[in-house]
């Protein structure tokens, strides 16, 4: 393994950008990003739909919370699903509402569980730990496949849907709890151990943004003191993501909730940048980052706090453009975030082909703030500002090395203290991809987890 150098620096050096080139910017395999309940094996699933505005307001739950998940134990979910089965309400709308609320599968008043999916054509069946993985045929009611089953030990009970004619085994495309094993993604009936949860099509229409899913790592028992909002959510946990993904579930410290926010591939460059820039296409691109920052802080964060509870320490993290937008969020809401974590952040954005404000300039003008900052990169080499635009990005250094080195120097000049509230890591010659970030993400995760709960 490469040596990783945790280096406090006082010099401001210079280097080339990697022109905002993001490895793994798109969605991972297995689920389609920004869609409601779409699995890779279920082409007949419903199209992208915004979440229910009535059931996703973040209002306090009117019923007791389910202790094994972030969703409220909505007693109305059973009645709504039975209405859908009877054809009394629209099945797709009912599935959306339930997935947005208590989540699937639905526990009934008698203790059984209702499983349902919009799985498309075939002859679908339910199999899992509860029935020894012997497929039990589901019934069809219009587009809805459903079954009611007894699950004597729901906590930690795995299940999938099976279609024998196509030899398909898929995780519940509308399920709340899930995980990964050697056979891919599976669903969980209930879970008190550490696990993953999915929230569907979070609506950003009021901000001019497309809907996107959330992938949430819930620690054991749902207890946590720290919460981290992380970008490019579809690359964080899935081992089939680009370059193997980050596999954060393997490195996350205890007592830490991770909210992974899926990107929308066609909008990623726009959502994750604070100003337009020209990266060689002959026209400006990007610049909707402040709207995305508002989505994170004013929509997603309140919704997650309503579901799981507030954290004492809150941070935001990302890589490349995701690292850039993490610094944008902390800059816009400095009193709301205790740490911004940027891996290989594209900090020269704004100056690549245009003369717009960079995060280097914005942070230099803002002065010292109370939140901590983590910066890193791979790459290496000489750095220089040959075009005199204020950014040390005019050599052939890679992985945004020079811009992050320059940012570290700027922050120290503002009064940030190395190894106290400023952390800079150089992983020499590391590449710009998920494999490299996964190999060193344990460093910022540990630093964030060590922040005391009484940080200012």
C-alpha positions in Angstrom: 0.0 0.0 0.0 1.2 3.5 -0.7 2.4 5.6 2.1 -0.1 8.3 3.1 1.4 11.5 4.3 -0.6 13.6 6.8 1.2 16.8 6.1 0.7 20.2 7.8 1.9 22.8 5.2 2.7 26.5 5.4 3.7 27.0 1.8 1.3 27.8 -1.1 2.5 26.0 -4.1 0.9 25.5 -7.5 -0.2 22.8 -10.0 -2.5 21.8 -12.8 -6.2 20.9 -12.5 -7.4 17.6 -13.9 -10.1 19.7 -15.7 -12.9 18.4 -13.4 -12.6 14.9 -14.9 -14.6 12.7 -12.6 -14.1 9.0 -12.6 -17.2 7.2 -11.6 -19.5 10.2 -12.0 -22.5 8.1 -13.2 -24.7 5.7 -11.4 -23.5 2.3 -10.3 -25.0 -1.0 -11.4 -27.9 -2.7 -9.7 -30.2 0.3 -9.3 -31.0 3.2 -11.5 -30.2 6.5 -9.9 -32.9 9.1 -9.3 -35.7 6.6 -9.9 -38.5 5.2 -7.8 -37.9 1.6 -7.1 -36.1 0.7 -10.3 -34.0 -2.4 -10.2 -31.5 -3.4 -12.9 -33.4 -6.6 -13.6 -36.9 -5.1 -13.7 -37.3 -3.2 -16.9 -41.1 -3.0 -16.5 -40.9 -0.9 -13.3 -42.4 2.5 -13.0 -40.6 5.6 -14.4 -39.0 8.3 -12.3 -41.5 10.0 -10.0 -41.1 12.6 -7.4 -41.8 11.5 -3.8 -45.1 12.2 -2.2 -45.2 15.8 -1.0 -47.7 14.9 1.7 -45.8 12.0 3.2 -42.3 13.5 2.9 -42.7 16.8 4.6 -40.6 16.0 7.6 -43.5 16.5 10.0 -43.3 14.5 13.2 -44.7 11.0 12.9 -48.2 10.6 14.3 -47.5 7.0 15.3 -44.8 5.3 17.3 -41.5 4.9 15.5 -40.3 1.5 14.3 -37.2 0.9 16.4 -35.4 -1.0 13.6 -35.6 1.6 10.9 -35.8 5.3 10.3 -39.4 5.1 9.0 -42.4 5.7 11.1 -44.6 2.7 11.8 -47.5 4.0 9.8 -50.6 2.0 10.7 -52.3 3.3 7.5 -49.8 1.5 5.3 -51.6 -1.8 5.7 -55.0 -0.3 4.9 -53.6 1.5 1.9 -51.9 -1.6 0.5 -55.0 -3.7 0.9 -57.0 -1.0 -1.0 -54.4 -1.3 -3.8 -54.7 -5.0 -3.8 -58.5 -4.7 -4.1 -58.2 -2.2 -7.0 -59.7 0.6 -5.0 -56.7 2.9 -5.3 -53.9 3.3 -7.9 -51.3 0.6 -7.2 -48.3 2.7 -8.3 -49.4 5.6 -6.2 -50.0 3.4 -3.1 -46.5 1.8 -3.5 -44.9 5.3 -3.8 -46.6 6.5 -0.7 -45.8 3.4 1.4 -42.1 3.4 0.2 -41.9 7.1 1.2 -43.5 6.5 4.6 -43.1 3.3 6.7 -41.5 1.3 3.9 -41.8 -2.2 2.6 -42.5 -4.9 3.7 -45.6 -3.7 5.6 -46.2 -5.3 9.0 -49.9 -6.0 9.6 -51.9 -5.6 12.7 -51.8 -9.3 13.3 -48.0 -9.5 13.0 -47.7 -10.9 9.4 -46.0 -9.0 6.6 -47.3 -7.8 3.3 -44.8 -7.9 0.5 -45.5 -6.2 -2.8 -43.8 -5.0 -5.9 -44.5 -3.6 -9.4 -42.2 -6.3 -10.8 -43.6 -6.5 -14.3 -44.5 -9.5 -16.4 -43.8 -13.1 -15.2 -44.8 -15.3 -12.3 -43.2 -13.7 -9.3 -42.5 -15.4 -6.0 -41.2 -14.5 -2.5 -38.2 -16.4 -1.1 -36.1 -15.7 2.0 -34.8 -16.9 5.3 -38.3 -17.1 6.7 -39.3 -19.9 4.2 -35.9 -21.6 3.7 -35.6 -19.8 0.3 -38.3 -22.0 -1.2 -40.2 -19.6 -3.5 -43.8 -18.9 -2.5 -46.0 -17.8 -5.4 -47.2 -14.2 -5.2 -50.7 -13.1 -6.4 -51.3 -10.5 -9.1 -53.7 -7.6 -8.7 -53.4 -5.5 -11.8 -49.8 -4.3 -12.0 -49.2 -5.2 -8.3 -47.6 -8.5 -7.2 -48.2 -9.3 -3.6 -48.1 -11.9 -0.8 -48.9 -12.0 2.9 -46.4 -14.1 4.8 -45.6 -15.0 8.4 -42.0 -14.1 9.4 -41.4 -15.5 12.9 -38.0 -13.8 13.3 -38.1 -10.6 11.1 -35.0 -8.9 12.6 -32.2 -9.7 10.1 -34.4 -11.9 7.9 -33.2 -11.7 4.3 -35.6 -12.0 1.3 -35.7 -11.5 -2.5 -38.3 -11.8 -5.3 -37.9 -14.6 -7.8 -39.1 -15.0 -11.4 -38.3 -18.6 -12.5 -39.1 -18.1 -16.2 -36.4 -15.4 -16.5 -34.2 -17.0 -13.8 -34.3 -13.7 -11.9 -33.6 -13.1 -8.2 -33.9 -9.5 -7.3 -33.9 -7.4 -4.1 -37.2 -5.7 -3.3 -37.2 -2.7 -5.7 -39.4 -0.8 -3.3 -37.9 -2.1 0.0 -36.5 0.1 2.8 -33.7 -2.1 4.3 -31.0 -3.8 2.3 -27.4 -5.1 2.2 -24.9 -6.9 0.0 -23.4 -10.4 0.1 -21.7 -12.7 -2.4 -24.9 -13.0 -4.4 -25.4 -9.3 -4.7 -28.1 -7.0 -3.1 -30.6 -8.5 -0.8 -33.6 -7.0 1.2 -34.2 -7.2 4.9 -37.6 -7.6 6.6 -36.4 -5.7 9.6 -32.9 -4.8 10.9 -31.5 -3.8 14.3 -27.9 -4.6 13.3 -26.0 -2.1 11.1 -27.6 -2.0 7.7 -28.5 0.1 4.7 -31.8 1.9 3.9 -33.1 3.5 0.8 -35.4 6.5 0.4 -36.8 7.1 -3.1 -37.0 10.1 -5.4 -36.5 13.0 -3.0 -38.2 15.9 -4.7 -36.1 18.9 -5.7 -38.6 20.4 -8.2 -39.0 23.6 -6.1 -35.3 24.2 -6.6 -35.3 23.3 -10.2 -33.5 20.0 -9.5 -34.4 16.4 -10.6 -35.4 13.9 -8.0 -32.8 11.6 -6.5 -32.6 8.6 -4.1 -30.8 8.4 -0.8 -28.8 5.5 0.4 -28.4 5.6 4.2 -26.1 3.6 6.4 -27.8 3.0 9.8 -25.5 2.0 12.6 -26.5 -0.8 15.0 -29.6 -0.1 17.0 -30.1 3.2 15.1 -27.9 5.0 17.6 -25.5 7.6 16.5 -23.8 10.9 17.5 -22.4 11.9 14.1 -24.1 12.3 10.7 -22.3 12.7 7.4 -24.0 13.8 4.2 -22.1 12.3 1.3 -22.5 12.9 -2.4 -22.5 10.4 -5.3 -24.5 8.1 -3.1 -24.8 5.2 -5.6 -21.0 4.8 -5.4 -20.7 4.6 -1.6 -21.8 1.1 -0.7 -22.4 -1.0 -3.8 -19.4 -3.3 -4.6 -20.5 -3.3 -8.2 -20.1 0.5 -8.5 -17.3 2.0 -10.6 -13.9 0.7 -9.6 -15.6 -1.3 -6.8 -17.1 1.7 -5.1 -16.1 3.1 -1.7 -17.7 0.2 0.3 -18.1 2.6 3.2 -20.0 0.0 5.2 -16.7 -1.8 5.7 -14.8 1.3 7.1 -17.4 3.4 8.8 -16.7 4.0 12.5 -19.3 3.2 15.2 -22.1 5.7 16.0 -22.0 7.4 12.6 -25.0 7.8 10.3 -24.1 8.2 6.6 -26.7 9.7 4.2 -25.6 9.0 0.7 -27.2 11.3 -1.8 -27.4 9.8 -5.3 -26.2 12.0 -8.2 -28.3 12.5 -11.3 -25.8 11.6 -13.9 -26.9 14.1 -16.6 -27.0 16.9 -14.0 -24.0 16.0 -11.9 -21.6 18.7 -13.2 -24.3 21.3 -12.8 -25.4 20.2 -9.4 -21.9 20.0 -7.9 -20.5 23.3 -9.1 -21.0 26.8 -7.7 -20.3 28.7 -10.9 -20.2 27.9 -14.6 -16.9 27.0 -16.3 -15.6 25.9 -19.7 -13.8 22.6 -19.6 -13.2 22.4 -23.3 -16.6 22.0 -24.9 -16.8 25.5 -26.1 -19.7 26.5 -23.9 -20.0 27.2 -20.1 -21.3 24.3 -18.0 -22.3 24.0 -14.4 -23.3 26.5 -11.8 -26.4 25.1 -9.9 -24.4 24.1 -6.8 -26.1 26.6 -4.6 -29.5 25.1 -5.4 -28.2 21.7 -4.7 -26.7 22.9 -1.4 -30.1 24.2 -0.4 -31.6 20.8 -1.4 -29.2 19.1 1.0 -29.6 21.5 3.9 -33.3 22.5 3.6 -34.9 19.3 2.2 -32.8 16.2 2.7 -31.3 17.0 6.1 -34.6 17.9 7.8 -36.2 14.8 6.3 -33.4 12.5 7.6 -33.5 14.2 11.0 -37.3 13.6 11.2 -36.7 10.0 10.3 -33.6 9.1 12.4 -33.2 12.0 14.8 -30.7 14.8 14.9 -26.9 14.3 15.3 -24.7 16.2 17.6 -22.0 16.5 14.9 -22.8 17.0 11.2 -20.5 17.0 8.2 -20.5 16.7 4.5 -18.1 14.7 2.2 -17.4 14.0 -1.4 -14.7 13.4 -4.0 -13.7 15.4 -7.0 -16.7 17.6 -7.9 -18.3 16.0 -4.8 -15.5 17.4 -2.8 -16.0 20.8 -4.3 -19.7 20.8 -3.5 -18.9 19.7 0.1 -16.9 22.9 0.5 -19.7 24.9 -1.1 -22.2 23.6 1.4 -20.0 24.4 4.4 -19.3 27.9 3.0 -23.0 28.6 2.5 -24.1 27.1 5.9 -21.0 27.5 8.1 -23.0 27.3 11.4 -24.8 24.2 10.3 -21.8 21.9 9.5 -19.0 20.9 11.8 -16.7 19.5 9.0 -16.3 19.6 5.3 -14.4 16.6 3.7 -13.0 16.9 0.2 -11.2 14.0 -1.5 -9.4 15.1 -4.6 -11.7 18.1 -4.8 -11.8 20.0 -8.1 -11.0 23.3 -6.4 -9.9 25.1 -9.5 -13.4 25.0 -10.9 -14.4 28.4 -12.3 -10.9 29.1 -13.7 -10.4 26.1 -16.0 -11.7 28.0 -19.1 -13.4 31.0 -17.6 -12.5 33.7 -15.0 -15.2 32.9 -12.4 -14.7 32.7 -8.7 -13.1 29.6 -7.4 -13.5 28.0 -3.9 -9.9 29.1 -3.3 -10.9 32.7 -3.7 -14.2 32.3 -1.9 -12.6 30.8 1.2 -9.8 33.3 1.2 -12.3 36.1 1.2 -14.5 34.6 3.9 -11.8 34.3 6.6 -11.6 31.8 9.3 -14.8 29.9 10.2 -15.5 27.4 13.0 -15.9 24.2 11.0 -13.1 21.8 10.4 -11.8 21.0 6.9 -10.2 17.9 5.4 -8.4 18.0 2.0 -6.5 15.4 0.1 -5.3 14.3 -3.3 -3.1 11.8 -5.0 -1.0 12.8 -7.9 2.0 15.1 -7.3 4.6 17.1 -9.2 5.5 20.8 -9.7 2.9 23.5 -9.3 2.7 26.9 -11.0 0.3 29.7 -11.8 1.7 30.5 -15.3 -1.4 32.3 -16.5 -1.6 34.5 -13.3 -5.2 33.7 -12.6 -4.6 33.0 -9.0 -4.8 29.2 -9.3 -1.8 27.0 -9.2 -3.0 24.7 -12.0 -0.8 25.2 -15.0 1.5 22.2 -14.9 0.9 18.5 -15.6 0.3 17.5 -12.0 -2.8 15.2 -11.6 -5.7 14.5 -9.3 -6.1 18.2 -8.3 -2.9 17.9 -6.3 -1.8 21.5 -6.7 -5.2 23.2 -6.1 -5.6 21.2 -2.8 -2.1 22.0 -1.7 -2.8 25.7 -2.5 -6.0 25.6 -0.5 -4.2 24.1 2.5 -1.8 27.0 2.4 -4.6 29.6 2.1 -6.5 28.1 5.1 -3.4 28.1 7.2 -2.9 31.8 6.4 -6.5 32.4 7.6 -5.7 30.8 11.0 -6.7 27.2 10.5 -4.3 24.9 12.5 -2.9 21.7 11.0 -4.1 18.5 12.7 -6.6 20.6 14.8 -9.2 22.0 12.4 -7.3 21.5 9.1 -6.2 18.1 7.8 -4.3 17.6 4.6 -3.3 14.2 3.2 -1.2 13.6 0.1 -1.3 10.0 -1.2 1.6 10.2 -3.7 0.7 9.2 -7.3 -2.8 7.9 -6.3 -5.3 8.0 -9.2 -8.5 9.9 -9.6 -11.1 7.1 -9.0 -13.2 5.3 -6.5 -10.6 2.7 -5.8 -8.1 5.3 -4.6 -10.7 7.1 -2.5 -11.9 3.9 -1.0 -8.3 3.1 0.0 -7.9 6.3 2.1 -11.4 7.3 3.1 -10.8 5.7 6.5 -8.6 8.7 7.3 -11.3 11.4 7.1 -14.0 9.1 8.5 -11.9 8.6 11.6 -11.1 12.3 11.9 -14.8 13.2 11.6 -15.8 10.5 14.2 -13.3 12.0 16.6 -14.8 15.4 16.6 -16.3 15.9 20.0 -20.1 16.3 20.3 -19.6 19.7 21.9 -17.9 21.3 18.9 -18.9 24.9 18.4 
